[in-house]
Amino acid sequence: MPVVTLRSTPYLLLPTDTGNRYLPLVGSNCWTVGRSDDNNFVLSDRWISRNHAMLQCTETGDFYLIDLGSRNGSFVNGRRVSIPVTIRNGDRLMFGQTEMEFHCPANDRHSDVLQVPDKETLTSTLHVRRLISVMVIDIRDFTVLTRQLDEKILSAVIGTWFRQSGDIIRRSGSWVDKYIGDAVMAIWFHSSQGVSHAHGVSSQEALNIMWAVSSLHKMTSALSQQYPLPFPLRIGTGLNTGYAMVGNTGSGDRPDYTAIGDTVNAAFRLESSTKQLGLDIALGEDTYRYLSVIGQQPLDFKQHTVHLKGYDSPTTTYAGTYGDLDHFLQLNDLGPQTC
């Protein structure tokens, strides 16, 4: 096992009365901060929420700070965090009344430390080809919302939305792979034996995905009732199924996978297409094919041809509303499924 050295490993520096504590950011691509014992870093500060904030490292080595709807906020260099923000080497982070420093020598352009990946690191970043479903959920009119909403309320709303989105996605058998501004991306892994009804996406997996989409919509609508917003929160959803190159970027109690490739890119483009279509959900052809075999009654999404940004040829998608999806689930008596 390689020796962890603070000069080459990202870490949080926590000053205490008895000296500095060094909290290395290793073994995962996601770390949580809060008072609750289920956090990676537990802080005994009464001004900190039970689940206060999250740090996430992307496959490119960038670090993001995401506030999880904390009561007293998260701050970077004195500025309150409303949406996920990139943090840099030497940034000061404040949670409640606890201040830390973020250190990431590899991201410091002036660092004189040569970063040489060890054998274990090289092995952990290898990619394999896997069959996956990718979901992208995006908050509509978010820029308008940021201009009309008080910063504290905005931070509470978006942080709560991120936290509850993560809870719903985990219960559906996946996890949030990326928090991106006003959006989240999640991945479900399927059988690697091929794209077929027998060896592709099982009915239970497809149902879990649909339950997650429905639950995310209902949770978002409920938030509009909890906060004084200038207009109701709305989300758009893109879902795509296909092969992608998948890499394990860490170790721990769950695999820290991330995926790259056309399947992932198309999911983002499909979500954007829902705005062109005036609908809520856009599905890739393979995704719709798997969903169409669930239950006795078909999913009543209509076929559309859309021009996705970056694609030369038109793309076929099946699109509909959250009402259509809920009707499908109710019609087939398909209640909430948890994993």
Contacts in CASP RR format, 6 or more apart in sequence:
PFRMAT RR
TARGET T0000
AUTHOR 0000-0000-0000
METHOD contacts of the structure
MODEL  1
MPVVTLRSTPYLLLPTDTGNRYLPLVGSNCWTVGRSDDNNFVLSDRWISR
NHAMLQCTETGDFYLIDLGSRNGSFVNGRRVSIPVTIRNGDRLMFGQTEM
EFHCPANDRHSDVLQVPDKETLTSTLHVRRLISVMVIDIRDFTVLTRQLD
EKILSAVIGTWFRQSGDIIRRSGSWVDKYIGDAVMAIWFHSSQGVSHAHG
VSSQEALNIMWAVSSLHKMTSALSQQYPLPFPLRIGTGLNTGYAMVGNTG
SGDRPDYTAIGDTVNAAFRLESSTKQLGLDIALGEDTYRYLSVIGQQPLD
FKQHTVHLKGYDSPTTTYAGTYGDLDHFLQLNDLGPQTC
1 120 0 8 1.000
2 118 0 8 1.000
2 120 0 8 1.000
2 121 0 8 1.000
4 24 0 8 1.000
4 26 0 8 1.000
6 22 0 8 1.000
6 24 0 8 1.000
6 103 0 8 1.000
7 105 0 8 1.000
7 113 0 8 1.000
8 105 0 8 1.000
8 106 0 8 1.000
8 113 0 8 1.000
8 115 0 8 1.000
9 24 0 8 1.000
9 25 0 8 1.000
9 26 0 8 1.000
10 24 0 8 1.000
10 25 0 8 1.000
10 26 0 8 1.000
10 57 0 8 1.000
10 63 0 8 1.000
10 102 0 8 1.000
10 103 0 8 1.000
10 104 0 8 1.000
10 105 0 8 1.000
10 106 0 8 1.000
10 107 0 8 1.000
11 22 0 8 1.000
11 23 0 8 1.000
11 24 0 8 1.000
11 25 0 8 1.000
11 103 0 8 1.000
12 22 0 8 1.000
12 23 0 8 1.000
12 25 0 8 1.000
12 41 0 8 1.000
12 93 0 8 1.000
12 100 0 8 1.000
12 101 0 8 1.000
12 102 0 8 1.000
12 103 0 8 1.000
13 20 0 8 1.000
13 21 0 8 1.000
13 22 0 8 1.000
13 23 0 8 1.000
13 100 0 8 1.000
13 101 0 8 1.000
13 102 0 8 1.000
13 103 0 8 1.000
14 20 0 8 1.000
14 21 0 8 1.000
14 22 0 8 1.000
14 23 0 8 1.000
14 98 0 8 1.000
14 100 0 8 1.000
15 21 0 8 1.000
15 99 0 8 1.000
23 41 0 8 1.000
23 100 0 8 1.000
25 31 0 8 1.000
25 55 0 8 1.000
25 57 0 8 1.000
25 63 0 8 1.000
25 104 0 8 1.000
27 250 0 8 1.000
27 251 0 8 1.000
27 252 0 8 1.000
27 256 0 8 1.000
28 40 0 8 1.000
28 250 0 8 1.000
28 251 0 8 1.000
28 252 0 8 1.000
28 256 0 8 1.000
29 56 0 8 1.000
29 57 0 8 1.000
29 58 0 8 1.000
29 249 0 8 1.000
29 250 0 8 1.000
29 256 0 8 1.000
29 258 0 8 1.000
30 54 0 8 1.000
30 55 0 8 1.000
30 56 0 8 1.000
30 57 0 8 1.000
30 256 0 8 1.000
31 40 0 8 1.000
31 41 0 8 1.000
31 54 0 8 1.000
31 55 0 8 1.000
31 56 0 8 1.000
32 38 0 8 1.000
32 39 0 8 1.000
32 40 0 8 1.000
32 41 0 8 1.000
32 51 0 8 1.000
32 52 0 8 1.000
32 53 0 8 1.000
32 54 0 8 1.000
32 55 0 8 1.000
32 68 0 8 1.000
33 39 0 8 1.000
33 40 0 8 1.000
33 41 0 8 1.000
33 43 0 8 1.000
33 48 0 8 1.000
33 52 0 8 1.000
33 53 0 8 1.000
33 54 0 8 1.000
33 55 0 8 1.000
33 95 0 8 1.000
34 41 0 8 1.000
34 42 0 8 1.000
34 43 0 8 1.000
34 48 0 8 1.000
34 49 0 8 1.000
34 50 0 8 1.000
34 51 0 8 1.000
34 52 0 8 1.000
34 53 0 8 1.000
34 95 0 8 1.000
35 42 0 8 1.000
35 43 0 8 1.000
35 44 0 8 1.000
35 45 0 8 1.000
35 46 0 8 1.000
35 48 0 8 1.000
35 49 0 8 1.000
35 50 0 8 1.000
35 52 0 8 1.000
36 42 0 8 1.000
36 50 0 8 1.000
36 51 0 8 1.000
38 51 0 8 1.000
39 51 0 8 1.000
39 52 0 8 1.000
43 52 0 8 1.000
43 95 0 8 1.000
43 98 0 8 1.000
45 95 0 8 1.000
45 96 0 8 1.000
45 97 0 8 1.000
45 98 0 8 1.000
47 72 0 8 1.000
47 96 0 8 1.000
47 97 0 8 1.000
47 98 0 8 1.000
48 70 0 8 1.000
48 72 0 8 1.000
48 95 0 8 1.000
48 96 0 8 1.000
48 98 0 8 1.000
49 68 0 8 1.000
49 69 0 8 1.000
49 70 0 8 1.000
49 71 0 8 1.000
49 72 0 8 1.000
51 68 0 8 1.000
51 70 0 8 1.000
51 163 0 8 1.000
52 67 0 8 1.000
52 68 0 8 1.000
52 70 0 8 1.000
52 73 0 8 1.000
52 74 0 8 1.000
52 95 0 8 1.000
52 96 0 8 1.000
53 65 0 8 1.000
53 66 0 8 1.000
53 67 0 8 1.000
53 68 0 8 1.000
53 70 0 8 1.000
53 73 0 8 1.000
53 74 0 8 1.000
53 81 0 8 1.000
53 95 0 8 1.000
54 65 0 8 1.000
54 66 0 8 1.000
54 68 0 8 1.000
54 162 0 8 1.000
54 179 0 8 1.000
55 63 0 8 1.000
55 64 0 8 1.000
55 65 0 8 1.000
55 66 0 8 1.000
55 87 0 8 1.000
56 63 0 8 1.000
56 64 0 8 1.000
56 66 0 8 1.000
56 84 0 8 1.000
56 178 0 8 1.000
56 179 0 8 1.000
57 63 0 8 1.000
57 64 0 8 1.000
57 249 0 8 1.000
58 64 0 8 1.000
58 178 0 8 1.000
58 258 0 8 1.000
59 247 0 8 1.000
59 249 0 8 1.000
59 258 0 8 1.000
59 260 0 8 1.000
61 106 0 8 1.000
61 107 0 8 1.000
62 86 0 8 1.000
62 107 0 8 1.000
63 86 0 8 1.000
63 87 0 8 1.000
63 102 0 8 1.000
63 104 0 8 1.000
63 107 0 8 1.000
64 84 0 8 1.000
64 85 0 8 1.000
64 86 0 8 1.000
64 87 0 8 1.000
64 179 0 8 1.000
65 74 0 8 1.000
65 76 0 8 1.000
65 81 0 8 1.000
65 84 0 8 1.000
65 85 0 8 1.000
65 87 0 8 1.000
65 93 0 8 1.000
66 81 0 8 1.000
66 84 0 8 1.000
66 159 0 8 1.000
66 162 0 8 1.000
66 179 0 8 1.000
67 73 0 8 1.000
67 74 0 8 1.000
67 81 0 8 1.000
67 82 0 8 1.000
67 155 0 8 1.000
67 158 0 8 1.000
67 159 0 8 1.000
67 162 0 8 1.000
68 159 0 8 1.000
68 160 0 8 1.000
68 162 0 8 1.000
68 163 0 8 1.000
69 155 0 8 1.000
69 156 0 8 1.000
69 157 0 8 1.000
69 158 0 8 1.000
69 159 0 8 1.000
69 160 0 8 1.000
69 162 0 8 1.000
69 163 0 8 1.000
70 95 0 8 1.000
70 96 0 8 1.000
70 155 0 8 1.000
70 156 0 8 1.000
70 159 0 8 1.000
71 156 0 8 1.000
72 96 0 8 1.000
73 80 0 8 1.000
73 81 0 8 1.000
73 95 0 8 1.000
73 96 0 8 1.000
73 152 0 8 1.000
73 155 0 8 1.000
74 80 0 8 1.000
74 81 0 8 1.000
74 93 0 8 1.000
74 94 0 8 1.000
74 95 0 8 1.000
74 96 0 8 1.000
74 155 0 8 1.000
75 81 0 8 1.000
75 93 0 8 1.000
75 94 0 8 1.000
76 85 0 8 1.000
76 87 0 8 1.000
76 91 0 8 1.000
76 92 0 8 1.000
76 93 0 8 1.000
76 94 0 8 1.000
77 91 0 8 1.000
77 92 0 8 1.000
78 92 0 8 1.000
78 94 0 8 1.000
80 151 0 8 1.000
80 152 0 8 1.000
80 155 0 8 1.000
81 155 0 8 1.000
82 146 0 8 1.000
82 151 0 8 1.000
82 154 0 8 1.000
82 155 0 8 1.000
82 158 0 8 1.000
83 146 0 8 1.000
83 158 0 8 1.000
83 181 0 8 1.000
83 182 0 8 1.000
84 162 0 8 1.000
84 179 0 8 1.000
84 180 0 8 1.000
84 181 0 8 1.000
87 93 0 8 1.000
87 102 0 8 1.000
88 102 0 8 1.000
88 104 0 8 1.000
88 107 0 8 1.000
88 108 0 8 1.000
89 102 0 8 1.000
89 103 0 8 1.000
89 104 0 8 1.000
89 105 0 8 1.000
89 107 0 8 1.000
89 108 0 8 1.000
89 111 0 8 1.000
90 101 0 8 1.000
90 102 0 8 1.000
90 103 0 8 1.000
91 101 0 8 1.000
91 102 0 8 1.000
92 99 0 8 1.000
92 100 0 8 1.000
92 101 0 8 1.000
92 102 0 8 1.000
93 99 0 8 1.000
93 100 0 8 1.000
93 101 0 8 1.000
93 102 0 8 1.000
94 100 0 8 1.000
105 111 0 8 1.000
105 113 0 8 1.000
105 115 0 8 1.000
106 113 0 8 1.000
106 115 0 8 1.000
124 248 0 8 1.000
124 249 0 8 1.000
124 250 0 8 1.000
124 251 0 8 1.000
125 247 0 8 1.000
125 248 0 8 1.000
125 249 0 8 1.000
126 247 0 8 1.000
126 248 0 8 1.000
127 245 0 8 1.000
127 246 0 8 1.000
127 247 0 8 1.000
127 260 0 8 1.000
128 245 0 8 1.000
128 246 0 8 1.000
128 247 0 8 1.000
129 192 0 8 1.000
129 243 0 8 1.000
129 244 0 8 1.000
129 245 0 8 1.000
129 246 0 8 1.000
130 189 0 8 1.000
130 190 0 8 1.000
130 192 0 8 1.000
130 243 0 8 1.000
130 244 0 8 1.000
130 245 0 8 1.000
130 246 0 8 1.000
130 259 0 8 1.000
131 189 0 8 1.000
131 190 0 8 1.000
131 191 0 8 1.000
131 192 0 8 1.000
131 194 0 8 1.000
131 195 0 8 1.000
131 200 0 8 1.000
131 201 0 8 1.000
131 241 0 8 1.000
131 242 0 8 1.000
131 243 0 8 1.000
132 187 0 8 1.000
132 188 0 8 1.000
132 189 0 8 1.000
132 190 0 8 1.000
132 241 0 8 1.000
132 242 0 8 1.000
132 243 0 8 1.000
132 244 0 8 1.000
132 246 0 8 1.000
132 259 0 8 1.000
132 263 0 8 1.000
133 187 0 8 1.000
133 188 0 8 1.000
133 190 0 8 1.000
133 201 0 8 1.000
133 205 0 8 1.000
133 209 0 8 1.000
133 239 0 8 1.000
133 240 0 8 1.000
133 241 0 8 1.000
133 242 0 8 1.000
133 287 0 8 1.000
134 185 0 8 1.000
134 186 0 8 1.000
134 187 0 8 1.000
134 239 0 8 1.000
134 240 0 8 1.000
134 241 0 8 1.000
134 244 0 8 1.000
134 259 0 8 1.000
134 263 0 8 1.000
134 264 0 8 1.000
134 267 0 8 1.000
135 169 0 8 1.000
135 174 0 8 1.000
135 185 0 8 1.000
135 186 0 8 1.000
135 187 0 8 1.000
135 188 0 8 1.000
135 209 0 8 1.000
135 212 0 8 1.000
135 213 0 8 1.000
135 237 0 8 1.000
135 238 0 8 1.000
135 239 0 8 1.000
135 267 0 8 1.000
136 183 0 8 1.000
136 184 0 8 1.000
136 185 0 8 1.000
136 237 0 8 1.000
136 238 0 8 1.000
136 239 0 8 1.000
136 267 0 8 1.000
136 268 0 8 1.000
136 270 0 8 1.000
136 271 0 8 1.000
137 165 0 8 1.000
137 183 0 8 1.000
137 184 0 8 1.000
137 185 0 8 1.000
137 186 0 8 1.000
137 213 0 8 1.000
137 216 0 8 1.000
137 235 0 8 1.000
137 236 0 8 1.000
137 237 0 8 1.000
137 238 0 8 1.000
137 271 0 8 1.000
138 182 0 8 1.000
138 183 0 8 1.000
138 235 0 8 1.000
138 236 0 8 1.000
138 237 0 8 1.000
138 271 0 8 1.000
138 272 0 8 1.000
139 145 0 8 1.000
139 158 0 8 1.000
139 161 0 8 1.000
139 182 0 8 1.000
139 183 0 8 1.000
139 220 0 8 1.000
139 233 0 8 1.000
139 234 0 8 1.000
139 235 0 8 1.000
140 233 0 8 1.000
140 234 0 8 1.000
140 235 0 8 1.000
140 236 0 8 1.000
140 275 0 8 1.000
141 231 0 8 1.000
141 234 0 8 1.000
142 181 0 8 1.000
142 182 0 8 1.000
144 231 0 8 1.000
145 154 0 8 1.000
145 229 0 8 1.000
145 230 0 8 1.000
145 231 0 8 1.000
145 233 0 8 1.000
146 154 0 8 1.000
148 230 0 8 1.000
149 157 0 8 1.000
149 229 0 8 1.000
149 230 0 8 1.000
153 227 0 8 1.000
153 228 0 8 1.000
153 229 0 8 1.000
156 227 0 8 1.000
157 223 0 8 1.000
157 227 0 8 1.000
157 229 0 8 1.000
157 233 0 8 1.000
158 182 0 8 1.000
160 223 0 8 1.000
160 226 0 8 1.000
161 219 0 8 1.000
161 220 0 8 1.000
161 223 0 8 1.000
161 233 0 8 1.000
162 176 0 8 1.000
162 179 0 8 1.000
162 184 0 8 1.000
164 219 0 8 1.000
164 223 0 8 1.000
165 176 0 8 1.000
165 184 0 8 1.000
165 216 0 8 1.000
165 219 0 8 1.000
166 175 0 8 1.000
166 176 0 8 1.000
166 184 0 8 1.000
168 212 0 8 1.000
168 215 0 8 1.000
168 216 0 8 1.000
168 219 0 8 1.000
169 175 0 8 1.000
169 176 0 8 1.000
169 184 0 8 1.000
169 186 0 8 1.000
169 212 0 8 1.000
169 216 0 8 1.000
171 212 0 8 1.000
171 338 0 8 1.000
171 339 0 8 1.000
172 188 0 8 1.000
172 208 0 8 1.000
172 209 0 8 1.000
172 211 0 8 1.000
172 212 0 8 1.000
172 215 0 8 1.000
172 337 0 8 1.000
172 338 0 8 1.000
172 339 0 8 1.000
173 188 0 8 1.000
173 208 0 8 1.000
173 339 0 8 1.000
174 186 0 8 1.000
174 187 0 8 1.000
174 188 0 8 1.000
174 208 0 8 1.000
174 212 0 8 1.000
175 186 0 8 1.000
175 187 0 8 1.000
175 254 0 8 1.000
176 184 0 8 1.000
176 185 0 8 1.000
176 186 0 8 1.000
177 185 0 8 1.000
177 186 0 8 1.000
177 187 0 8 1.000
177 257 0 8 1.000
177 258 0 8 1.000
177 259 0 8 1.000
178 184 0 8 1.000
178 185 0 8 1.000
178 258 0 8 1.000
183 271 0 8 1.000
185 264 0 8 1.000
185 267 0 8 1.000
185 268 0 8 1.000
186 212 0 8 1.000
187 257 0 8 1.000
187 258 0 8 1.000
187 259 0 8 1.000
188 205 0 8 1.000
188 208 0 8 1.000
188 209 0 8 1.000
189 246 0 8 1.000
189 257 0 8 1.000
190 200 0 8 1.000
190 201 0 8 1.000
190 202 0 8 1.000
190 205 0 8 1.000
190 241 0 8 1.000
191 199 0 8 1.000
191 200 0 8 1.000
191 201 0 8 1.000
191 202 0 8 1.000
193 199 0 8 1.000
193 200 0 8 1.000
194 200 0 8 1.000
195 241 0 8 1.000
195 242 0 8 1.000
195 243 0 8 1.000
195 286 0 8 1.000
197 290 0 8 1.000
197 293 0 8 1.000
200 290 0 8 1.000
201 241 0 8 1.000
201 290 0 8 1.000
203 293 0 8 1.000
203 294 0 8 1.000
203 295 0 8 1.000
204 337 0 8 1.000
206 290 0 8 1.000
206 291 0 8 1.000
206 294 0 8 1.000
207 294 0 8 1.000
207 334 0 8 1.000
207 337 0 8 1.000
208 337 0 8 1.000
208 339 0 8 1.000
209 239 0 8 1.000
210 291 0 8 1.000
210 294 0 8 1.000
210 325 0 8 1.000
210 328 0 8 1.000
210 329 0 8 1.000
210 334 0 8 1.000
211 329 0 8 1.000
211 334 0 8 1.000
211 335 0 8 1.000
211 336 0 8 1.000
211 337 0 8 1.000
213 237 0 8 1.000
213 239 0 8 1.000
213 281 0 8 1.000
213 322 0 8 1.000
213 325 0 8 1.000
214 322 0 8 1.000
214 325 0 8 1.000
214 326 0 8 1.000
214 329 0 8 1.000
215 336 0 8 1.000
216 235 0 8 1.000
216 237 0 8 1.000
217 235 0 8 1.000
217 237 0 8 1.000
217 280 0 8 1.000
217 322 0 8 1.000
217 325 0 8 1.000
220 233 0 8 1.000
220 234 0 8 1.000
220 235 0 8 1.000
221 232 0 8 1.000
221 233 0 8 1.000
223 233 0 8 1.000
224 232 0 8 1.000
224 233 0 8 1.000
235 280 0 8 1.000
236 271 0 8 1.000
236 274 0 8 1.000
236 280 0 8 1.000
236 281 0 8 1.000
237 271 0 8 1.000
237 274 0 8 1.000
237 280 0 8 1.000
237 281 0 8 1.000
237 282 0 8 1.000
238 267 0 8 1.000
238 268 0 8 1.000
238 270 0 8 1.000
238 271 0 8 1.000
238 274 0 8 1.000
238 281 0 8 1.000
238 282 0 8 1.000
238 283 0 8 1.000
239 267 0 8 1.000
239 270 0 8 1.000
239 281 0 8 1.000
239 282 0 8 1.000
239 283 0 8 1.000
239 284 0 8 1.000
239 287 0 8 1.000
240 263 0 8 1.000
240 264 0 8 1.000
240 266 0 8 1.000
240 267 0 8 1.000
240 270 0 8 1.000
240 283 0 8 1.000
240 284 0 8 1.000
240 286 0 8 1.000
240 287 0 8 1.000
241 263 0 8 1.000
241 284 0 8 1.000
241 286 0 8 1.000
241 287 0 8 1.000
241 290 0 8 1.000
242 263 0 8 1.000
242 286 0 8 1.000
243 263 0 8 1.000
244 259 0 8 1.000
244 260 0 8 1.000
244 261 0 8 1.000
244 262 0 8 1.000
244 263 0 8 1.000
244 264 0 8 1.000
245 259 0 8 1.000
245 260 0 8 1.000
245 261 0 8 1.000
246 257 0 8 1.000
246 258 0 8 1.000
246 259 0 8 1.000
247 257 0 8 1.000
247 258 0 8 1.000
247 259 0 8 1.000
248 255 0 8 1.000
248 256 0 8 1.000
248 257 0 8 1.000
249 256 0 8 1.000
249 257 0 8 1.000
249 258 0 8 1.000
250 256 0 8 1.000
266 284 0 8 1.000
266 308 0 8 1.000
266 311 0 8 1.000
266 315 0 8 1.000
269 308 0 8 1.000
269 309 0 8 1.000
269 310 0 8 1.000
269 311 0 8 1.000
269 315 0 8 1.000
270 282 0 8 1.000
270 283 0 8 1.000
270 284 0 8 1.000
270 306 0 8 1.000
270 308 0 8 1.000
270 315 0 8 1.000
270 317 0 8 1.000
271 282 0 8 1.000
272 308 0 8 1.000
272 309 0 8 1.000
273 282 0 8 1.000
273 304 0 8 1.000
273 306 0 8 1.000
273 308 0 8 1.000
273 317 0 8 1.000
273 319 0 8 1.000
274 280 0 8 1.000
274 281 0 8 1.000
274 282 0 8 1.000
274 319 0 8 1.000
276 306 0 8 1.000
277 304 0 8 1.000
277 306 0 8 1.000
277 319 0 8 1.000
279 319 0 8 1.000
279 320 0 8 1.000
279 321 0 8 1.000
280 319 0 8 1.000
280 320 0 8 1.000
280 321 0 8 1.000
280 322 0 8 1.000
280 323 0 8 1.000
281 301 0 8 1.000
281 319 0 8 1.000
281 320 0 8 1.000
281 321 0 8 1.000
281 322 0 8 1.000
281 324 0 8 1.000
281 325 0 8 1.000
282 304 0 8 1.000
282 306 0 8 1.000
282 317 0 8 1.000
282 318 0 8 1.000
282 319 0 8 1.000
282 320 0 8 1.000
283 291 0 8 1.000
283 301 0 8 1.000
283 317 0 8 1.000
283 318 0 8 1.000
283 319 0 8 1.000
284 315 0 8 1.000
284 316 0 8 1.000
284 317 0 8 1.000
284 318 0 8 1.000
285 316 0 8 1.000
285 317 0 8 1.000
285 318 0 8 1.000
288 299 0 8 1.000
288 301 0 8 1.000
288 318 0 8 1.000
291 299 0 8 1.000
292 298 0 8 1.000
292 299 0 8 1.000
294 332 0 8 1.000
294 334 0 8 1.000
295 332 0 8 1.000
295 334 0 8 1.000
296 332 0 8 1.000
297 328 0 8 1.000
297 331 0 8 1.000
297 332 0 8 1.000
298 328 0 8 1.000
299 318 0 8 1.000
299 324 0 8 1.000
299 325 0 8 1.000
299 328 0 8 1.000
300 324 0 8 1.000
300 327 0 8 1.000
300 328 0 8 1.000
301 318 0 8 1.000
301 319 0 8 1.000
301 320 0 8 1.000
301 324 0 8 1.000
302 318 0 8 1.000
302 319 0 8 1.000
302 320 0 8 1.000
303 316 0 8 1.000
303 317 0 8 1.000
303 318 0 8 1.000
304 316 0 8 1.000
304 317 0 8 1.000
304 318 0 8 1.000
304 319 0 8 1.000
305 314 0 8 1.000
305 315 0 8 1.000
305 316 0 8 1.000
305 317 0 8 1.000
306 314 0 8 1.000
306 315 0 8 1.000
306 317 0 8 1.000
307 314 0 8 1.000
307 315 0 8 1.000
308 315 0 8 1.000
328 334 0 8 1.000
329 335 0 8 1.000
END
